[in-house]
Amino acid sequence: MNWKRFFAAALAVYVAVLAIDFVLNLAFMKSANESLKSLWRPNMSSRVWLLYVFSALVALLFTYIFVKGHEDKGLAEGVRFGIIMWLFVTVPMCVAWWVMLPVGDLIILRWILFGLIEMLIAGILVAAIYKPAAPPAKAPTPAQP
């Protein structure tokens, strides 16, 4: 395993997903999130740091799973991996929330769609960063007389 590329990819996933979450929640989910405030813990702000810790762990695990199974097929492999992880993690989690919590259908659909966007970007980032090293350039051979 190339640890330098592994940690670079995991860091890229971590930063990208946090940034995407921030933008999507401010731009597209602000009113929806306001409507769900009654479901939030009253002391949630004292535990928000846990979200950052576990987001870092998820980024590391996401990258690790990709690295252990990658086939050097380029960005298409990252897209495929992002879709698989979306189907494996995001969709079931959102459906479970929809079943257990009084959350509207449109909010769940947005969470599922935004999760797809995040997983696709994360998969593409990992595939782009953890790609095989380019072979060293060959020096030109001198012309034979």
C-alpha positions as CSV (number, residue, x, y, z in Angstrom):
1,M,0.0,0.0,0.0
2,N,1.2,3.5,-0.9
3,W,0.6,5.2,2.5
4,K,1.3,8.7,1.1
5,R,-1.4,8.4,-1.6
6,F,-3.7,6.6,0.9
7,F,-3.6,9.4,3.4
8,A,-3.8,12.1,0.7
9,A,-6.9,10.4,-0.7
10,A,-8.5,10.0,2.7
11,L,-7.8,13.6,3.5
12,A,-9.3,14.7,0.2
13,V,-12.4,12.6,0.9
14,Y,-12.8,14.1,4.4
15,V,-12.4,17.7,3.3
16,A,-14.6,17.2,0.2
17,V,-17.5,15.5,2.0
18,L,-17.4,18.1,4.8
19,A,-17.4,20.9,2.3
20,I,-20.3,19.3,0.3
21,D,-22.3,18.8,3.4
22,F,-21.8,22.4,4.4
23,V,-22.8,23.8,1.0
24,L,-25.8,21.4,0.5
25,N,-27.1,22.0,4.0
26,L,-26.9,25.8,3.7
27,A,-28.1,26.0,0.1
28,F,-30.6,23.3,-0.3
29,M,-31.6,21.9,3.1
30,K,-31.7,24.9,5.3
31,S,-35.5,25.1,5.6
32,A,-35.8,21.3,5.7
33,N,-33.3,21.2,8.6
34,E,-35.2,23.9,10.4
35,S,-38.4,21.8,10.1
36,L,-36.6,18.9,11.8
37,K,-35.2,20.8,14.8
38,S,-37.7,19.2,17.1
39,L,-35.9,15.9,16.4
40,W,-32.5,17.2,17.4
41,R,-30.9,16.7,20.8
42,P,-31.2,19.9,22.9
43,N,-27.4,19.6,23.8
44,M,-26.3,18.6,20.3
45,S,-23.7,21.3,19.9
46,S,-21.7,19.8,22.8
47,R,-21.3,16.6,20.8
48,V,-20.7,18.0,17.3
49,W,-17.0,17.3,17.6
50,L,-17.9,13.6,17.4
51,L,-19.2,14.1,13.9
52,Y,-15.8,15.4,12.8
53,V,-14.0,12.5,14.4
54,F,-16.3,9.8,12.9
55,S,-16.2,11.6,9.5
56,A,-12.4,11.2,9.5
57,L,-12.8,7.5,10.4
58,V,-15.3,7.0,7.6
59,A,-13.0,8.8,5.1
60,L,-10.1,6.5,6.2
61,L,-12.3,3.4,5.9
62,F,-13.8,4.5,2.6
63,T,-10.3,4.9,1.2
64,Y,-9.0,1.7,2.7
65,I,-11.9,-0.4,1.2
66,F,-11.2,1.2,-2.2
67,V,-7.4,0.6,-2.0
68,K,-7.8,-3.0,-1.0
69,G,-10.2,-3.7,-3.9
70,H,-9.0,-1.4,-6.6
71,E,-8.2,-2.7,-10.1
72,D,-6.4,0.2,-11.6
73,K,-9.3,1.0,-13.9
74,G,-9.2,4.8,-13.5
75,L,-11.9,7.2,-12.7
76,A,-14.7,4.9,-13.8
77,E,-13.7,2.6,-11.0
78,G,-14.1,5.6,-8.6
79,V,-17.6,6.2,-10.0
80,R,-18.5,2.5,-9.6
81,F,-17.1,2.5,-6.0
82,G,-19.0,5.6,-5.1
83,I,-22.3,4.1,-6.4
84,I,-21.7,0.9,-4.5
85,M,-20.9,2.7,-1.3
86,W,-24.0,4.9,-1.8
87,L,-26.2,1.8,-2.2
88,F,-24.5,0.1,0.7
89,V,-24.5,2.9,3.2
90,T,-26.5,6.0,2.3
91,V,-29.6,4.5,0.8
92,P,-30.3,2.0,3.7
93,M,-29.5,4.6,6.3
94,C,-31.9,7.1,4.8
95,V,-34.6,4.5,4.4
96,A,-34.1,3.5,8.0
97,W,-34.5,7.2,9.1
98,W,-37.6,7.5,7.0
99,V,-39.1,4.4,8.7
100,M,-38.2,5.4,12.2
101,L,-38.5,9.2,12.2
102,P,-41.3,11.6,11.2
103,V,-39.3,12.9,8.2
104,G,-41.0,13.8,5.0
105,D,-40.5,11.9,1.7
106,L,-38.9,14.9,-0.1
107,I,-36.3,15.4,2.7
108,I,-35.4,11.7,2.5
109,L,-35.2,11.8,-1.3
110,R,-32.9,14.9,-1.1
111,W,-30.7,13.1,1.5
112,I,-30.4,10.1,-0.8
113,L,-29.6,12.3,-3.9
114,F,-27.1,14.4,-2.0
115,G,-25.6,11.2,-0.6
116,L,-25.1,10.0,-4.2
117,I,-23.4,13.2,-5.1
118,E,-21.0,12.9,-2.1
119,M,-20.2,9.3,-2.8
120,L,-19.5,9.9,-6.5
121,I,-17.2,12.8,-5.7
122,A,-15.5,10.8,-2.9
123,G,-15.0,7.8,-5.2
124,I,-13.7,9.9,-8.0
125,L,-11.2,11.6,-5.7
126,V,-9.9,8.3,-4.3
127,A,-9.5,6.9,-7.8
128,A,-7.8,10.0,-9.0
129,I,-5.4,10.2,-6.1
130,Y,-4.7,6.5,-5.4
131,K,-3.8,5.7,-9.0
132,P,-0.8,3.7,-10.0
133,A,2.4,5.6,-10.3
134,A,3.3,6.5,-13.8
135,P,6.2,4.4,-15.1
136,P,9.5,6.3,-15.2
137,A,10.3,8.0,-18.4
138,K,12.8,6.1,-20.4
139,A,15.9,8.0,-21.5
140,P,16.3,8.1,-25.3
141,T,18.8,5.5,-26.5
142,P,21.7,6.8,-28.4
143,A,21.6,6.2,-32.1
144,Q,23.6,3.3,-33.3
145,P,26.1,4.0,-36.2
